[in-house]
Amino acid sequence: MKRCLSIVIMLCLSLSQNIHAQSKDQPDKTRMQWFADAKLGIFIHWGIYAVNPTSESWAFHNKHISHANYMKQINGFTAKNYKPEYWAALIKSTGARYAVLTSKHHDGVALWDTKMNDLSIPKKSPAKRDLLTPFVKALRDNNIKVGLYYSLIDWSYPDYPGFLKDSSRYNSAEDPIRWGKFLEFCHGQIKELLKAYNPDLMWFDGDWEHSAGEWRSDYIRSIILQSNPNTIINSRLQGYGDYDTPEQNFPVTRPNSPYWELCMTTNDSWGYQGKYDTNYKTPYEIISIFADAISMGGNMLLDIGPKEDGTIPKEQEYILRELGNWTNKHSEAIFGTIAGMPQGHFYGPTTLSKDSTSLYLFIPGHANGDLTIKGLDSEIKNISVVGINTSLTWKIVGKISWSSVPGLVYIHVPAEVDDKYMTVLKVELKKPLRLYVGKGGF
């Protein structure tokens, strides 16, 4: 019987690898439209790593703490002040259109009452309850799209091939029965999440440890889309996702992918670190990073790490509140827009309305005086300040009547219209945006 099972599993792995070599489904515009319009999401890393606190999963992986001592943190995870409705309301106040919560990190501890094993908050912690279900409900009650983070790797599961640096790691091809047991567990948990929560977005992590064939990434994608054809999937599925997820490091040039999302922490850590990480970004830094992301056609997934009791650190809440004040004031320049002008036309981020007749200029810092647009080959109808609707004056400089090269647009921005963090101007055009990209001259 074991020999037959071994042969079946090896055939499945081989078939999966062959399929992987063939063409994959490409994300279609209809499925991806809400994501493209969303611009802002909130990431939440919450787990037993908030107890001591220590880094999520990596603490024992990198030998900073033993696995046994790391897992003891589950005994201190109470969630006694967890208010999912408050979380959802706070997320909504930022203007975010979606949120992603860690249903299970690499440590293997599930926030929901999984039936695939006993390592979960409801079964093993003092919280003694499912934490995922009420949060999903709160998001839906606030019309926020539901994203679920799920770690493919599970460094606590007995049939997973050990930690990255462990000598006990086995080869899945050489021990397909054991690997098959793990896949049954992994795929089973994914099916539980799909059935119970019908997520709008599945956010995978940890795919780097194995190939698409080993994970059976094609199968994972197929069960997701069979459950809900509109669910979108991040890139961390060994080539079977819908959009890219650069992490922390900001792209200097626009990514090639039509859909992408910058994952960014509010301080230097994903989970709660308490006194060990007080290096919080300022609201201006967050807003300027966000503006750059949407200027290049991407989203920002901004992370917070609640404490073990479910309260959100005051520093993170302050950042979210200030971000929300700014996004609500400038929402027309953010949500539902498309990427702006290529670099070089304006010294700052820009976005465009979908019909390309409204150009939005994001002014970094507290700049005022004269701003310049280069190569604008469209006639301007009006320029105003977003959020306060104050009209501004502009001047065309250097336009020669017999030349097709457009002049420079100088816009005077008085100090009194300056926003607390970043002022945004709306340049209304008589026709869709057209840009000159030549070298000047005749």
Contacts in CASP RR format, 6 or more apart in sequence:
PFRMAT RR
TARGET T0000
AUTHOR 0000-0000-0000
METHOD contacts of the structure
MODEL  1
MKRCLSIVIMLCLSLSQNIHAQSKDQPDKTRMQWFADAKLGIFIHWGIYA
VNPTSESWAFHNKHISHANYMKQINGFTAKNYKPEYWAALIKSTGARYAV
LTSKHHDGVALWDTKMNDLSIPKKSPAKRDLLTPFVKALRDNNIKVGLYY
SLIDWSYPDYPGFLKDSSRYNSAEDPIRWGKFLEFCHGQIKELLKAYNPD
LMWFDGDWEHSAGEWRSDYIRSIILQSNPNTIINSRLQGYGDYDTPEQNF
PVTRPNSPYWELCMTTNDSWGYQGKYDTNYKTPYEIISIFADAISMGGNM
LLDIGPKEDGTIPKEQEYILRELGNWTNKHSEAIFGTIAGMPQGHFYGPT
TLSKDSTSLYLFIPGHANGDLTIKGLDSEIKNISVVGINTSLTWKIVGKI
SWSSVPGLVYIHVPAEVDDKYMTVLKVELKKPLRLYVGKGGF
2 177 0 8 1.000
5 177 0 8 1.000
6 176 0 8 1.000
6 177 0 8 1.000
9 176 0 8 1.000
9 177 0 8 1.000
9 179 0 8 1.000
9 180 0 8 1.000
10 173 0 8 1.000
10 176 0 8 1.000
12 216 0 8 1.000
13 172 0 8 1.000
13 173 0 8 1.000
13 176 0 8 1.000
13 213 0 8 1.000
13 214 0 8 1.000
13 216 0 8 1.000
16 212 0 8 1.000
16 213 0 8 1.000
16 214 0 8 1.000
16 216 0 8 1.000
16 217 0 8 1.000
16 218 0 8 1.000
16 219 0 8 1.000
17 211 0 8 1.000
17 212 0 8 1.000
17 213 0 8 1.000
19 218 0 8 1.000
20 211 0 8 1.000
20 212 0 8 1.000
20 213 0 8 1.000
20 217 0 8 1.000
20 218 0 8 1.000
20 238 0 8 1.000
24 218 0 8 1.000
24 221 0 8 1.000
24 239 0 8 1.000
24 240 0 8 1.000
25 221 0 8 1.000
25 225 0 8 1.000
25 240 0 8 1.000
27 232 0 8 1.000
27 241 0 8 1.000
27 242 0 8 1.000
27 243 0 8 1.000
27 258 0 8 1.000
27 259 0 8 1.000
31 229 0 8 1.000
31 230 0 8 1.000
31 232 0 8 1.000
31 242 0 8 1.000
32 232 0 8 1.000
32 242 0 8 1.000
32 243 0 8 1.000
32 258 0 8 1.000
32 259 0 8 1.000
34 97 0 8 1.000
34 145 0 8 1.000
34 200 0 8 1.000
35 98 0 8 1.000
35 201 0 8 1.000
35 232 0 8 1.000
35 242 0 8 1.000
35 243 0 8 1.000
35 259 0 8 1.000
35 299 0 8 1.000
36 259 0 8 1.000
36 336 0 8 1.000
36 338 0 8 1.000
37 97 0 8 1.000
37 335 0 8 1.000
37 336 0 8 1.000
38 96 0 8 1.000
38 97 0 8 1.000
38 98 0 8 1.000
38 145 0 8 1.000
38 299 0 8 1.000
38 335 0 8 1.000
39 97 0 8 1.000
39 290 0 8 1.000
39 294 0 8 1.000
39 298 0 8 1.000
39 299 0 8 1.000
39 300 0 8 1.000
39 334 0 8 1.000
39 335 0 8 1.000
39 336 0 8 1.000
39 337 0 8 1.000
40 94 0 8 1.000
40 95 0 8 1.000
40 96 0 8 1.000
40 97 0 8 1.000
40 290 0 8 1.000
40 299 0 8 1.000
40 300 0 8 1.000
40 302 0 8 1.000
40 327 0 8 1.000
40 334 0 8 1.000
40 335 0 8 1.000
41 91 0 8 1.000
41 94 0 8 1.000
41 96 0 8 1.000
41 97 0 8 1.000
41 98 0 8 1.000
41 99 0 8 1.000
41 100 0 8 1.000
41 299 0 8 1.000
41 300 0 8 1.000
41 301 0 8 1.000
41 302 0 8 1.000
42 91 0 8 1.000
42 94 0 8 1.000
42 96 0 8 1.000
42 98 0 8 1.000
42 99 0 8 1.000
42 100 0 8 1.000
42 301 0 8 1.000
42 302 0 8 1.000
42 303 0 8 1.000
42 304 0 8 1.000
42 320 0 8 1.000
43 99 0 8 1.000
43 100 0 8 1.000
43 149 0 8 1.000
43 263 0 8 1.000
43 270 0 8 1.000
43 301 0 8 1.000
43 302 0 8 1.000
43 303 0 8 1.000
43 304 0 8 1.000
44 87 0 8 1.000
44 99 0 8 1.000
44 100 0 8 1.000
44 101 0 8 1.000
44 102 0 8 1.000
44 303 0 8 1.000
44 304 0 8 1.000
44 305 0 8 1.000
44 306 0 8 1.000
45 56 0 8 1.000
45 102 0 8 1.000
45 105 0 8 1.000
45 270 0 8 1.000
45 271 0 8 1.000
45 272 0 8 1.000
45 303 0 8 1.000
45 304 0 8 1.000
45 305 0 8 1.000
46 101 0 8 1.000
46 102 0 8 1.000
46 111 0 8 1.000
46 131 0 8 1.000
46 271 0 8 1.000
46 272 0 8 1.000
46 305 0 8 1.000
46 306 0 8 1.000
46 310 0 8 1.000
47 56 0 8 1.000
47 77 0 8 1.000
47 102 0 8 1.000
47 105 0 8 1.000
47 109 0 8 1.000
47 111 0 8 1.000
47 121 0 8 1.000
47 271 0 8 1.000
47 308 0 8 1.000
48 70 0 8 1.000
48 71 0 8 1.000
48 73 0 8 1.000
48 74 0 8 1.000
48 76 0 8 1.000
48 77 0 8 1.000
48 107 0 8 1.000
48 109 0 8 1.000
48 121 0 8 1.000
48 125 0 8 1.000
48 308 0 8 1.000
49 55 0 8 1.000
49 56 0 8 1.000
49 57 0 8 1.000
49 59 0 8 1.000
49 70 0 8 1.000
49 73 0 8 1.000
49 105 0 8 1.000
49 107 0 8 1.000
49 271 0 8 1.000
49 272 0 8 1.000
50 77 0 8 1.000
50 271 0 8 1.000
50 272 0 8 1.000
50 305 0 8 1.000
50 306 0 8 1.000
50 307 0 8 1.000
50 308 0 8 1.000
51 73 0 8 1.000
51 74 0 8 1.000
51 76 0 8 1.000
51 77 0 8 1.000
51 308 0 8 1.000
52 73 0 8 1.000
53 271 0 8 1.000
53 272 0 8 1.000
53 273 0 8 1.000
53 274 0 8 1.000
53 276 0 8 1.000
53 307 0 8 1.000
53 308 0 8 1.000
54 64 0 8 1.000
54 65 0 8 1.000
54 70 0 8 1.000
54 73 0 8 1.000
54 273 0 8 1.000
55 62 0 8 1.000
55 64 0 8 1.000
55 269 0 8 1.000
55 270 0 8 1.000
55 271 0 8 1.000
55 273 0 8 1.000
56 102 0 8 1.000
56 105 0 8 1.000
56 106 0 8 1.000
56 107 0 8 1.000
56 270 0 8 1.000
56 271 0 8 1.000
57 105 0 8 1.000
57 106 0 8 1.000
57 107 0 8 1.000
57 108 0 8 1.000
57 151 0 8 1.000
57 155 0 8 1.000
58 64 0 8 1.000
58 106 0 8 1.000
59 65 0 8 1.000
59 70 0 8 1.000
60 66 0 8 1.000
60 67 0 8 1.000
60 69 0 8 1.000
60 70 0 8 1.000
60 107 0 8 1.000
60 155 0 8 1.000
60 163 0 8 1.000
61 106 0 8 1.000
61 155 0 8 1.000
61 163 0 8 1.000
61 164 0 8 1.000
61 165 0 8 1.000
62 165 0 8 1.000
63 165 0 8 1.000
67 155 0 8 1.000
67 156 0 8 1.000
70 107 0 8 1.000
71 107 0 8 1.000
71 156 0 8 1.000
74 109 0 8 1.000
74 121 0 8 1.000
74 124 0 8 1.000
74 125 0 8 1.000
75 125 0 8 1.000
75 126 0 8 1.000
76 125 0 8 1.000
76 126 0 8 1.000
76 308 0 8 1.000
77 121 0 8 1.000
77 125 0 8 1.000
77 126 0 8 1.000
77 127 0 8 1.000
77 308 0 8 1.000
78 125 0 8 1.000
78 126 0 8 1.000
78 127 0 8 1.000
78 308 0 8 1.000
78 309 0 8 1.000
79 121 0 8 1.000
79 125 0 8 1.000
79 127 0 8 1.000
79 129 0 8 1.000
79 131 0 8 1.000
79 308 0 8 1.000
79 309 0 8 1.000
79 310 0 8 1.000
80 127 0 8 1.000
80 309 0 8 1.000
80 310 0 8 1.000
81 309 0 8 1.000
81 310 0 8 1.000
81 311 0 8 1.000
82 127 0 8 1.000
82 131 0 8 1.000
82 306 0 8 1.000
82 309 0 8 1.000
82 310 0 8 1.000
83 310 0 8 1.000
84 131 0 8 1.000
84 134 0 8 1.000
84 135 0 8 1.000
84 137 0 8 1.000
84 138 0 8 1.000
85 134 0 8 1.000
85 138 0 8 1.000
85 141 0 8 1.000
87 135 0 8 1.000
87 138 0 8 1.000
87 306 0 8 1.000
87 312 0 8 1.000
88 99 0 8 1.000
88 135 0 8 1.000
88 138 0 8 1.000
88 139 0 8 1.000
88 141 0 8 1.000
88 142 0 8 1.000
88 144 0 8 1.000
89 142 0 8 1.000
90 312 0 8 1.000
90 317 0 8 1.000
90 320 0 8 1.000
90 321 0 8 1.000
91 99 0 8 1.000
91 139 0 8 1.000
91 142 0 8 1.000
91 144 0 8 1.000
91 320 0 8 1.000
92 142 0 8 1.000
92 143 0 8 1.000
92 144 0 8 1.000
93 320 0 8 1.000
93 321 0 8 1.000
93 324 0 8 1.000
94 302 0 8 1.000
94 320 0 8 1.000
94 321 0 8 1.000
94 323 0 8 1.000
94 324 0 8 1.000
94 327 0 8 1.000
95 324 0 8 1.000
95 327 0 8 1.000
95 328 0 8 1.000
95 331 0 8 1.000
95 335 0 8 1.000
96 144 0 8 1.000
96 302 0 8 1.000
97 144 0 8 1.000
97 145 0 8 1.000
97 335 0 8 1.000
98 144 0 8 1.000
98 145 0 8 1.000
98 146 0 8 1.000
98 147 0 8 1.000
98 200 0 8 1.000
98 201 0 8 1.000
99 139 0 8 1.000
99 144 0 8 1.000
99 145 0 8 1.000
99 146 0 8 1.000
99 147 0 8 1.000
100 147 0 8 1.000
100 148 0 8 1.000
100 149 0 8 1.000
100 201 0 8 1.000
100 203 0 8 1.000
100 301 0 8 1.000
101 111 0 8 1.000
101 132 0 8 1.000
101 135 0 8 1.000
101 147 0 8 1.000
101 148 0 8 1.000
101 149 0 8 1.000
102 111 0 8 1.000
102 149 0 8 1.000
102 151 0 8 1.000
103 110 0 8 1.000
103 111 0 8 1.000
103 112 0 8 1.000
103 132 0 8 1.000
103 148 0 8 1.000
103 149 0 8 1.000
103 150 0 8 1.000
103 193 0 8 1.000
104 110 0 8 1.000
104 111 0 8 1.000
104 114 0 8 1.000
104 149 0 8 1.000
104 150 0 8 1.000
104 151 0 8 1.000
104 154 0 8 1.000
104 189 0 8 1.000
105 149 0 8 1.000
105 151 0 8 1.000
105 205 0 8 1.000
106 151 0 8 1.000
106 153 0 8 1.000
106 154 0 8 1.000
106 155 0 8 1.000
106 205 0 8 1.000
106 206 0 8 1.000
107 155 0 8 1.000
107 156 0 8 1.000
108 119 0 8 1.000
108 151 0 8 1.000
108 154 0 8 1.000
108 155 0 8 1.000
108 156 0 8 1.000
108 157 0 8 1.000
109 119 0 8 1.000
109 120 0 8 1.000
109 121 0 8 1.000
109 124 0 8 1.000
109 156 0 8 1.000
110 119 0 8 1.000
110 120 0 8 1.000
110 121 0 8 1.000
110 189 0 8 1.000
111 120 0 8 1.000
111 121 0 8 1.000
111 130 0 8 1.000
111 131 0 8 1.000
111 132 0 8 1.000
112 120 0 8 1.000
112 121 0 8 1.000
112 122 0 8 1.000
112 130 0 8 1.000
112 131 0 8 1.000
112 132 0 8 1.000
112 133 0 8 1.000
112 192 0 8 1.000
112 193 0 8 1.000
112 196 0 8 1.000
113 120 0 8 1.000
113 122 0 8 1.000
113 123 0 8 1.000
113 130 0 8 1.000
114 120 0 8 1.000
114 189 0 8 1.000
114 192 0 8 1.000
115 192 0 8 1.000
116 185 0 8 1.000
116 188 0 8 1.000
116 189 0 8 1.000
116 192 0 8 1.000
117 157 0 8 1.000
117 185 0 8 1.000
118 124 0 8 1.000
119 156 0 8 1.000
119 157 0 8 1.000
121 127 0 8 1.000
121 129 0 8 1.000
121 130 0 8 1.000
121 131 0 8 1.000
122 128 0 8 1.000
122 129 0 8 1.000
122 130 0 8 1.000
122 131 0 8 1.000
132 148 0 8 1.000
132 197 0 8 1.000
133 196 0 8 1.000
133 197 0 8 1.000
136 146 0 8 1.000
136 197 0 8 1.000
139 145 0 8 1.000
139 146 0 8 1.000
140 146 0 8 1.000
145 200 0 8 1.000
145 201 0 8 1.000
146 197 0 8 1.000
146 198 0 8 1.000
146 199 0 8 1.000
146 200 0 8 1.000
146 201 0 8 1.000
147 199 0 8 1.000
147 200 0 8 1.000
147 201 0 8 1.000
147 202 0 8 1.000
147 203 0 8 1.000
148 193 0 8 1.000
148 197 0 8 1.000
148 199 0 8 1.000
148 201 0 8 1.000
148 202 0 8 1.000
148 203 0 8 1.000
149 203 0 8 1.000
149 204 0 8 1.000
149 205 0 8 1.000
150 189 0 8 1.000
150 190 0 8 1.000
150 193 0 8 1.000
150 202 0 8 1.000
150 203 0 8 1.000
150 204 0 8 1.000
150 205 0 8 1.000
151 204 0 8 1.000
151 205 0 8 1.000
151 206 0 8 1.000
152 186 0 8 1.000
152 204 0 8 1.000
152 205 0 8 1.000
152 206 0 8 1.000
152 207 0 8 1.000
152 209 0 8 1.000
152 210 0 8 1.000
152 215 0 8 1.000
152 236 0 8 1.000
153 160 0 8 1.000
153 205 0 8 1.000
153 206 0 8 1.000
153 209 0 8 1.000
154 160 0 8 1.000
154 182 0 8 1.000
154 185 0 8 1.000
154 186 0 8 1.000
155 162 0 8 1.000
155 163 0 8 1.000
157 182 0 8 1.000
157 185 0 8 1.000
159 178 0 8 1.000
159 179 0 8 1.000
159 180 0 8 1.000
159 181 0 8 1.000
159 182 0 8 1.000
159 185 0 8 1.000
160 182 0 8 1.000
161 169 0 8 1.000
161 170 0 8 1.000
161 171 0 8 1.000
161 172 0 8 1.000
161 179 0 8 1.000
161 182 0 8 1.000
161 209 0 8 1.000
162 168 0 8 1.000
162 169 0 8 1.000
162 170 0 8 1.000
163 169 0 8 1.000
164 209 0 8 1.000
170 178 0 8 1.000
172 178 0 8 1.000
172 179 0 8 1.000
172 210 0 8 1.000
172 214 0 8 1.000
173 179 0 8 1.000
173 214 0 8 1.000
179 214 0 8 1.000
183 215 0 8 1.000
183 216 0 8 1.000
186 215 0 8 1.000
187 216 0 8 1.000
187 219 0 8 1.000
187 220 0 8 1.000
187 223 0 8 1.000
190 202 0 8 1.000
190 220 0 8 1.000
190 223 0 8 1.000
190 224 0 8 1.000
191 223 0 8 1.000
193 199 0 8 1.000
193 202 0 8 1.000
194 223 0 8 1.000
194 224 0 8 1.000
194 227 0 8 1.000
194 228 0 8 1.000
194 231 0 8 1.000
195 227 0 8 1.000
198 227 0 8 1.000
198 228 0 8 1.000
198 231 0 8 1.000
199 228 0 8 1.000
199 231 0 8 1.000
200 230 0 8 1.000
200 231 0 8 1.000
200 232 0 8 1.000
201 231 0 8 1.000
201 232 0 8 1.000
201 233 0 8 1.000
201 234 0 8 1.000
202 224 0 8 1.000
202 231 0 8 1.000
202 232 0 8 1.000
202 233 0 8 1.000
202 234 0 8 1.000
203 234 0 8 1.000
203 236 0 8 1.000
203 245 0 8 1.000
204 220 0 8 1.000
204 233 0 8 1.000
204 234 0 8 1.000
204 236 0 8 1.000
204 237 0 8 1.000
205 236 0 8 1.000
206 236 0 8 1.000
207 215 0 8 1.000
207 217 0 8 1.000
207 236 0 8 1.000
207 237 0 8 1.000
207 238 0 8 1.000
210 238 0 8 1.000
211 238 0 8 1.000
212 218 0 8 1.000
212 237 0 8 1.000
212 238 0 8 1.000
212 239 0 8 1.000
212 240 0 8 1.000
213 238 0 8 1.000
215 237 0 8 1.000
215 238 0 8 1.000
217 237 0 8 1.000
217 238 0 8 1.000
217 239 0 8 1.000
217 240 0 8 1.000
218 240 0 8 1.000
220 237 0 8 1.000
220 240 0 8 1.000
221 233 0 8 1.000
221 237 0 8 1.000
221 240 0 8 1.000
221 241 0 8 1.000
224 231 0 8 1.000
224 233 0 8 1.000
225 231 0 8 1.000
232 242 0 8 1.000
232 243 0 8 1.000
233 240 0 8 1.000
233 241 0 8 1.000
233 242 0 8 1.000
234 241 0 8 1.000
234 242 0 8 1.000
234 243 0 8 1.000
234 245 0 8 1.000
234 261 0 8 1.000
235 241 0 8 1.000
235 242 0 8 1.000
235 243 0 8 1.000
235 244 0 8 1.000
235 245 0 8 1.000
235 257 0 8 1.000
236 245 0 8 1.000
242 259 0 8 1.000
243 257 0 8 1.000
243 259 0 8 1.000
243 260 0 8 1.000
243 261 0 8 1.000
244 255 0 8 1.000
244 257 0 8 1.000
244 259 0 8 1.000
244 260 0 8 1.000
244 261 0 8 1.000
245 260 0 8 1.000
245 261 0 8 1.000
245 263 0 8 1.000
245 301 0 8 1.000
246 255 0 8 1.000
246 260 0 8 1.000
246 261 0 8 1.000
246 262 0 8 1.000
246 263 0 8 1.000
247 262 0 8 1.000
247 263 0 8 1.000
248 263 0 8 1.000
248 264 0 8 1.000
248 265 0 8 1.000
250 262 0 8 1.000
250 289 0 8 1.000
250 292 0 8 1.000
250 293 0 8 1.000
251 262 0 8 1.000
251 296 0 8 1.000
253 296 0 8 1.000
253 343 0 8 1.000
254 296 0 8 1.000
254 297 0 8 1.000
254 339 0 8 1.000
254 342 0 8 1.000
255 296 0 8 1.000
255 298 0 8 1.000
259 298 0 8 1.000
260 297 0 8 1.000
260 298 0 8 1.000
260 299 0 8 1.000
261 298 0 8 1.000
261 299 0 8 1.000
261 300 0 8 1.000
261 301 0 8 1.000
262 289 0 8 1.000
262 293 0 8 1.000
262 298 0 8 1.000
262 299 0 8 1.000
262 300 0 8 1.000
262 301 0 8 1.000
263 301 0 8 1.000
263 303 0 8 1.000
264 286 0 8 1.000
264 289 0 8 1.000
264 300 0 8 1.000
264 301 0 8 1.000
264 302 0 8 1.000
264 303 0 8 1.000
265 302 0 8 1.000
265 303 0 8 1.000
266 280 0 8 1.000
266 281 0 8 1.000
266 286 0 8 1.000
266 302 0 8 1.000
266 303 0 8 1.000
266 304 0 8 1.000
266 315 0 8 1.000
266 316 0 8 1.000
266 319 0 8 1.000
267 273 0 8 1.000
267 277 0 8 1.000
267 278 0 8 1.000
267 279 0 8 1.000
267 280 0 8 1.000
267 281 0 8 1.000
267 315 0 8 1.000
267 316 0 8 1.000
268 277 0 8 1.000
268 279 0 8 1.000
269 276 0 8 1.000
269 277 0 8 1.000
269 305 0 8 1.000
270 303 0 8 1.000
270 305 0 8 1.000
271 303 0 8 1.000
271 305 0 8 1.000
272 305 0 8 1.000
272 306 0 8 1.000
272 307 0 8 1.000
272 308 0 8 1.000
272 313 0 8 1.000
274 313 0 8 1.000
278 315 0 8 1.000
280 315 0 8 1.000
280 316 0 8 1.000
280 319 0 8 1.000
281 289 0 8 1.000
281 319 0 8 1.000
283 318 0 8 1.000
283 319 0 8 1.000
283 322 0 8 1.000
283 323 0 8 1.000
283 326 0 8 1.000
283 421 0 8 1.000
284 365 0 8 1.000
284 421 0 8 1.000
284 422 0 8 1.000
286 302 0 8 1.000
286 319 0 8 1.000
286 323 0 8 1.000
287 323 0 8 1.000
287 326 0 8 1.000
287 421 0 8 1.000
287 422 0 8 1.000
288 364 0 8 1.000
288 365 0 8 1.000
288 422 0 8 1.000
289 300 0 8 1.000
290 300 0 8 1.000
290 302 0 8 1.000
290 323 0 8 1.000
291 348 0 8 1.000
291 349 0 8 1.000
291 362 0 8 1.000
291 364 0 8 1.000
291 422 0 8 1.000
292 349 0 8 1.000
293 299 0 8 1.000
293 300 0 8 1.000
294 300 0 8 1.000
294 334 0 8 1.000
294 337 0 8 1.000
294 339 0 8 1.000
294 349 0 8 1.000
294 351 0 8 1.000
295 339 0 8 1.000
295 340 0 8 1.000
295 348 0 8 1.000
295 349 0 8 1.000
295 350 0 8 1.000
295 351 0 8 1.000
295 362 0 8 1.000
296 339 0 8 1.000
296 340 0 8 1.000
297 338 0 8 1.000
297 339 0 8 1.000
297 340 0 8 1.000
298 339 0 8 1.000
302 320 0 8 1.000
302 323 0 8 1.000
304 312 0 8 1.000
304 313 0 8 1.000
304 316 0 8 1.000
304 320 0 8 1.000
305 312 0 8 1.000
305 313 0 8 1.000
305 316 0 8 1.000
306 312 0 8 1.000
306 313 0 8 1.000
307 313 0 8 1.000
322 421 0 8 1.000
326 419 0 8 1.000
326 420 0 8 1.000
326 421 0 8 1.000
326 422 0 8 1.000
327 334 0 8 1.000
327 335 0 8 1.000
329 386 0 8 1.000
329 387 0 8 1.000
329 419 0 8 1.000
330 386 0 8 1.000
330 387 0 8 1.000
330 424 0 8 1.000
332 360 0 8 1.000
332 386 0 8 1.000
332 426 0 8 1.000
333 351 0 8 1.000
333 360 0 8 1.000
333 362 0 8 1.000
333 386 0 8 1.000
333 424 0 8 1.000
333 426 0 8 1.000
334 351 0 8 1.000
336 354 0 8 1.000
337 351 0 8 1.000
337 352 0 8 1.000
337 353 0 8 1.000
337 354 0 8 1.000
337 360 0 8 1.000
338 351 0 8 1.000
338 352 0 8 1.000
338 353 0 8 1.000
338 354 0 8 1.000
338 356 0 8 1.000
339 351 0 8 1.000
339 352 0 8 1.000
340 349 0 8 1.000
340 350 0 8 1.000
340 351 0 8 1.000
340 352 0 8 1.000
340 359 0 8 1.000
340 360 0 8 1.000
341 350 0 8 1.000
341 352 0 8 1.000
341 359 0 8 1.000
341 433 0 8 1.000
341 435 0 8 1.000
342 435 0 8 1.000
342 437 0 8 1.000
344 374 0 8 1.000
345 373 0 8 1.000
345 374 0 8 1.000
345 375 0 8 1.000
345 376 0 8 1.000
345 435 0 8 1.000
346 361 0 8 1.000
346 371 0 8 1.000
346 372 0 8 1.000
346 373 0 8 1.000
346 374 0 8 1.000
347 364 0 8 1.000
347 371 0 8 1.000
347 372 0 8 1.000
348 361 0 8 1.000
348 362 0 8 1.000
348 363 0 8 1.000
348 364 0 8 1.000
349 362 0 8 1.000
349 364 0 8 1.000
350 359 0 8 1.000
350 360 0 8 1.000
350 361 0 8 1.000
350 362 0 8 1.000
351 359 0 8 1.000
351 360 0 8 1.000
351 362 0 8 1.000
352 358 0 8 1.000
352 359 0 8 1.000
352 360 0 8 1.000
352 433 0 8 1.000
353 360 0 8 1.000
355 432 0 8 1.000
356 429 0 8 1.000
356 432 0 8 1.000
356 433 0 8 1.000
357 428 0 8 1.000
357 429 0 8 1.000
357 430 0 8 1.000
357 431 0 8 1.000
357 432 0 8 1.000
357 433 0 8 1.000
358 426 0 8 1.000
358 427 0 8 1.000
358 428 0 8 1.000
358 429 0 8 1.000
359 426 0 8 1.000
359 427 0 8 1.000
359 429 0 8 1.000
359 433 0 8 1.000
360 386 0 8 1.000
360 424 0 8 1.000
360 425 0 8 1.000
360 426 0 8 1.000
360 427 0 8 1.000
361 371 0 8 1.000
361 373 0 8 1.000
361 411 0 8 1.000
361 424 0 8 1.000
361 425 0 8 1.000
361 427 0 8 1.000
362 422 0 8 1.000
362 423 0 8 1.000
362 424 0 8 1.000
363 371 0 8 1.000
363 413 0 8 1.000
363 422 0 8 1.000
363 423 0 8 1.000
363 424 0 8 1.000
363 425 0 8 1.000
364 422 0 8 1.000
365 421 0 8 1.000
365 422 0 8 1.000
366 418 0 8 1.000
367 413 0 8 1.000
367 423 0 8 1.000
368 413 0 8 1.000
368 414 0 8 1.000
368 415 0 8 1.000
368 417 0 8 1.000
368 418 0 8 1.000
369 412 0 8 1.000
369 413 0 8 1.000
369 414 0 8 1.000
369 415 0 8 1.000
370 410 0 8 1.000
370 411 0 8 1.000
370 412 0 8 1.000
370 413 0 8 1.000
371 410 0 8 1.000
371 411 0 8 1.000
371 413 0 8 1.000
371 425 0 8 1.000
372 408 0 8 1.000
372 409 0 8 1.000
372 410 0 8 1.000
372 411 0 8 1.000
373 408 0 8 1.000
373 409 0 8 1.000
373 411 0 8 1.000
373 427 0 8 1.000
374 408 0 8 1.000
374 409 0 8 1.000
375 405 0 8 1.000
375 406 0 8 1.000
375 407 0 8 1.000
375 408 0 8 1.000
375 435 0 8 1.000
375 436 0 8 1.000
375 437 0 8 1.000
376 406 0 8 1.000
376 407 0 8 1.000
376 409 0 8 1.000
376 433 0 8 1.000
376 435 0 8 1.000
376 436 0 8 1.000
377 406 0 8 1.000
377 434 0 8 1.000
377 435 0 8 1.000
377 436 0 8 1.000
378 429 0 8 1.000
378 430 0 8 1.000
378 431 0 8 1.000
378 432 0 8 1.000
378 433 0 8 1.000
378 434 0 8 1.000
379 429 0 8 1.000
379 430 0 8 1.000
379 431 0 8 1.000
380 394 0 8 1.000
380 409 0 8 1.000
380 427 0 8 1.000
380 428 0 8 1.000
380 429 0 8 1.000
380 430 0 8 1.000
381 428 0 8 1.000
381 429 0 8 1.000
381 430 0 8 1.000
382 391 0 8 1.000
382 426 0 8 1.000
382 427 0 8 1.000
382 428 0 8 1.000
383 391 0 8 1.000
383 392 0 8 1.000
383 393 0 8 1.000
383 394 0 8 1.000
383 411 0 8 1.000
383 425 0 8 1.000
383 426 0 8 1.000
383 427 0 8 1.000
383 428 0 8 1.000
384 390 0 8 1.000
384 391 0 8 1.000
384 392 0 8 1.000
384 425 0 8 1.000
384 426 0 8 1.000
384 428 0 8 1.000
385 392 0 8 1.000
385 413 0 8 1.000
385 417 0 8 1.000
385 423 0 8 1.000
385 424 0 8 1.000
385 425 0 8 1.000
385 426 0 8 1.000
386 424 0 8 1.000
386 425 0 8 1.000
386 426 0 8 1.000
387 424 0 8 1.000
388 417 0 8 1.000
390 417 0 8 1.000
392 411 0 8 1.000
392 412 0 8 1.000
392 413 0 8 1.000
392 414 0 8 1.000
392 417 0 8 1.000
392 425 0 8 1.000
393 411 0 8 1.000
393 412 0 8 1.000
394 409 0 8 1.000
394 410 0 8 1.000
394 411 0 8 1.000
394 412 0 8 1.000
395 409 0 8 1.000
395 410 0 8 1.000
395 412 0 8 1.000
396 406 0 8 1.000
396 407 0 8 1.000
396 408 0 8 1.000
396 409 0 8 1.000
396 410 0 8 1.000
397 407 0 8 1.000
397 408 0 8 1.000
397 409 0 8 1.000
397 410 0 8 1.000
398 407 0 8 1.000
398 408 0 8 1.000
399 405 0 8 1.000
399 406 0 8 1.000
399 407 0 8 1.000
403 441 0 8 1.000
403 442 0 8 1.000
404 436 0 8 1.000
405 436 0 8 1.000
405 438 0 8 1.000
405 440 0 8 1.000
405 441 0 8 1.000
406 436 0 8 1.000
411 425 0 8 1.000
411 427 0 8 1.000
413 423 0 8 1.000
413 425 0 8 1.000
417 423 0 8 1.000
END
